[in-house]
């Protein structure tokens, strides 16, 4: 397993792989790896000759400093896990390597980033686009793997890749959950035991609502928010039922040919948890 900290090394590694006719799969992460990341690794390894995983806590996608400072970091353990899963190359750059000069690009995602995460974290997706576009340029990956857990991010990255004519195919991967249904997330490690127990209600309520017939979109939204807000220590930041492709809010349950997705953000104290489910 190669571990690189510079763009030059990764670029050379990728060029060499490609010159040998080996396909490249890329998995961008912020580290503190868990089962969700590993599912991406497994899929990537099945579909590509060379698997590259990047670990970079991208400062440009954090809206507040304390969230960035508190973000879990566990590089030694991450490297151990990745070795076990036979990842070919790990890229762990620092911020100076990724952004030698300020990246002043402003991306336009149309209506995709106006609501939900984009509304509550206004510069977040611009920061995501800066790092993902750089990683795609550096690796020229054939495929890149992203989790459906970050549903809006996935929609935005698909848009970015089309708009900038990247050759990389974006491969969505289903959300991996803990036994009690909580979506796996690096941030789960920041929850107290009580918050962790209570957080299971998020996916329970989403699942129940997604199967419920006979309620309007508005009634479903109220029901989900009430049940979660009634759980001690949890507070809904937003819950939206949206078109599965355009992410525009649904008015009627039956209306969309792209299907509907219920997307939620919940605060458990200072920790922000997101999840979604097909409705
Ligand atoms: P992160 O390290 O949180 O930036 O996540 C890196 C990638 O892993 C992103 O594409 C996420 O959507 C994906 N991911 C994170 N959690 C999960 C999960 N529970 N299931 C599937 N994919 C996930």
Boltz pocket constraint, residues with backbone or C-beta under 6 A from the ligand:
constraints:
  - pocket:
      binder: B
      contacts: [[A, 28], [A, 29], [A, 30], [A, 31], [A, 35], [A, 36], [A, 37], [A, 39], [A, 40], [A, 145], [A, 146], [A, 147], [A, 148], [A, 149], [A, 150], [A, 173], [A, 174], [A, 175], [A, 176], [A, 177], [A, 183], [A, 184], [A, 185], [A, 186]]
      max_distance: 6.0
